[in-house]
Amino acid sequence: MIVNYNWLSEWVDINYSAEELAEVLAKIGIEVEEVEKTHKDTILKIDITPNRGDLLSVIGLAREIAAKTGKKLKKRIEYKLPKVKKEQKINVTVESNEDCPRYTASPLNNIKISNSPNFITERLEKCGIRPLNNVVDITNYVLLETGQPLHAFDFDEIGGGIIVRRAKNGENIVTLEETDKKLSKEDLIIADNSGPIAIAGIMGGFESGITEDTEKIILESAFFKPSLIRESSRRLKISTESSYRFERTADMYMVGYAACYAIKLLEKYANGKIMGKIVDTNPNPKISKKIPFSYSKVNELLGITIEKKKSISILENLGFTVSNKTGDKSEVLIPSHRNDLTIEEDLIEEIGRFAGYDNIPLRFRYSNHKPIWVENREIVEIKKIMVCLGFWEAINIPFIEPYWSSPEKTEAVYLENPMWSEKGILRNSLIPGLLENVKRNLNRGEEIVRIFEVGRVFTKGKEEEENVGGVIGGYTLKNWYENDREVDFYDIKGVVEAFLEEIKVLDYSFQNCKNPLYLEERALSVVSGGKACGTFGLINQEVCKSNVFGFEFCIKKLINSKKEKRFRKTSVFPPLKRDISIIIEKTAPFEKIQTLLDHSTKQKARIKLIDVYHAERIGKDKKSMTIRLEFYNPKKTLTDDEIEGDIKLITKKLESIGAVLRE
Amino acid sequence: MDLESLGKEVQLAIQKAASLDEVESLRIKYLGKKGELTKVLHSIGKLPANERPKAGKLANKLKNELGELIKEKKEEIKTHKSLPWEDLSLPGRRPNVGGLHPLSILSHEIQEIFIKMGFSVVTGPEIETEYYNFTALNTPKDHPARDMHDTFYLKDGRLLRTHTSPVQIRTLEKHSPPLRIISPGRCYRVDTFDPIHSPTFTQIEGLWIDKNISMADLFGTLDLLAKSIFGKDVKTEFFPSYFPFTEPSAEMWIQCPFCKGKGCSVCKRRGRIETVGAGMVHPNILESLGYGEFNGFAFGMGIDRIAMTKYDIDDIRLFFQNELQFLRQFDDSKL
């Protein structure tokens, strides 16, 4: 909200500069975002919290300044609706007092439409409202000063009386902005006998608007139910200075004051004359409420000692009435503009606010509570492992293109109001976001990108899951001791194997993987305890003409597959090493050899693959593999004789699957 | 050449020698059969008889000394094996190590502070219901406070949580007070994507429910937090504020670390920066959960904003572009 410094000074003496005032207001929780000096005046841009509808006006802010500085307002907020003898009568029917607890209509004639005086147009412009003509400007001027929205109808355009009612389904209205709005029974409207003439509290109709030819007007000042206005304003997508204030709750008393003030200005600056009886559906509204209150609770809740006298003076400066000033229990009478206050704690906040939060001591309570759960320890652990494996952590916005969802798109979780229309679904995988990161980095001239993310993924009908995913793209770094090469499948496989070992998922196997994210011939899934917990392989999309390899695991499934390693006795005796080279069919998987040889020997042996090569001379469909066997015994150093039997056994086994031993 | 300068010359040459071969060739050159010192020794016989004893004595002494020196040098070279020259300024063979995202670094750091204070860490779903995100937090549907949280809705009517406060309600439903928890996590609000706005952010919220908790406890805890993040000299300031789920409500601002309160572009010339929103938990919330006899405080902070302040980052989008050039600057990760 914007407010003029000079206008405020008309209501309260301010012994501060605008900058000092901003600081004083901040201390009572009113944030001044900007102080701007303009011609002859200074304006303050203020951020009003949604509970304080009463501060959306000059008078509202003046009240707070007065309460803070212990001063009285310079003018009294009192009114008496003018009594009129003339018999010109307008009929006002309010269908529901709940929807509209107070409605006033003042008929004026003899109106001369012209420009407003300078002081009005200048103030409106500084507050961001475009001046139109004296009648409309006066309603806006009074709104800014009192916070009470007003509306002026052209009397001659209204047929019959005024009815405040819900719209009928299918009714419509052309608004002042000349747009046609379809109304429903959720909308409160002002109507005449031919239909809607205004959307209550939001915007007037085009037909009944003030024009250059207007001579008679009806001035409306009313109180509409805040939630109704809020819902209509959202549904019809119209937000105005008026609806903004009504949805934050208007002041029942101010309804009458603003009407009287506007009539005075219309008489003075638009030549208006009251031509008939002023209608007021609720001339004596209940304007105050009682809140029970205890002085000792103030100190308990604020953690500070505030004398009773001080509490009382703060409440009274705010215009509240304190009923009991001697005992601990009291009752506080709240005026109609403070709709935000309902419970004792609200009053304690008022006392804290004006006593100054600066005066509340800083205390730290040591307590022997121990942390009971730390739910994300494992996630932190997983991130650390990925960092040690050479990956950089990314955080992506989890909105993705439908392209990435499952082929049928039935599993996708769609947003109702997406941020970007092309990215209308929540990610079901971390890979799409990571691929964008690879692209961006390769375009920035990075040679290799290793990047990972830990985050939620979403699938329709399933609980959201925390995944860890990573990708590698580009070339390994060329340096003085090693040549560069394009990253390949075994880079990602190595990462996956090391990762699983680090998080102690030890019992797993690789199986074929059909997942549209990857090319089927270059993808595997990781199965542990009979369940797939992740996948890895060549991503089914090139990025910057480079192959990208990725992996993704469900963290919950990984944790469920975790096993603590059991300690095995170490051997002080060096292993006996033997290399065996074989020639075998090109398509024979190493895994087959590994399982064939694992645990098959008398002496314990580790099996390592140390060389693979293809060459013309060994045959087009053949490959050569060199397997290193490391025999070890925890009790002694082994001799050649002791492993001879095992070597023969292994040779036989290898020959049984078609391998030929090389010399 | 006189004996003295010959002696010095040989001594110097031995000192400089770096290999056994070099020392041996020096021995041959000076002390060998045709060596220079040997020649001198032989020439002594030609001197007048009265000079012979003195010169002979000197020459023999020198011969013995040099012989000793050569022996020592050989010994020295044998024990200190000298290596060929290497360019030790070549870059090392570094293992690949990555790094954490700055938002993770800061988030973990803050979590550790609270764990030390005895808080538990709890998490919850990012897709939430109207009830947990708003209603249970004293924010009914028609309340203007909803404007503070412009919400992403799903087609099925659920929503993306706008804060991690729902986790507090879910925890209180399962565990009764006294308790102390923090809930870190991703949150979402409809916003533009520009240097200072983002549709998603990381939040850490805290809750302490017990008996006789006061604003002084809240301010003390938050002040300690600020000092842990920004250093013990940071100045904190508390202002009244409004949140539907707390009463009274407050904001903690810290003195701008860049201009020390004088006002600069980072703090928009205010001299201070908003860091934490907080307050005493609204009695309506505790009562509806059946904990009317308890009270306590809650607070929440956006890690992204704090990271921007702490690391002097002027564009929030950098956090989500994940450029290695950016990420590498934070690899002093406290793992």
Interface residues (C-beta under 8 A of the other chain):
Chain A: A26 K27 I28 G29 E31 T49 P50 N51 R52 G53 P226 S227 R230 E231 E247 R248 E300 L301 L302 G303 I304 I343 E345 D346 I348 E349 G352 R353 Y357 D358 I360 P361 L362 R363 F364 R365 S367 N368 H369 K370 P371 I372 W373 V374 E375 N376 R377 V380 K383 K384 M386 V387 C388 L389 G390 F391 W392 E393 A394 I395 N396 I397 P398 F399 V413 Y414 L415 E416 N417 P418 M419 L426 N437 R440 N441 R444 E446 V449 R450 I451 F452 G455 R456 F458 E463 E464 N479 W480 Y481
Chain B: L90 P91 R93 P95 N96 V97 G98 G99 L100 H101 L103 S104 H108 Q111 I115 G118 F119 S120 V121 V122 T123 P125 E126 I127 D142 H143 P144 A145 D147 M148 F152 Y153 L154 K155 P178 L179 R180 P184 R186 V190 F193 S198 P199 T200 T202 D210 N212 I213 S214 M215 A216 D217 F219 G220 T221 D223 L224 E237 F238 F239 P240 S241 Y242 P244 E247 P248 S249 A250 M280 H282 P283 N295 F319 F320 Q321 N322 E323 L324 Q325 L327 R328 S333 L335
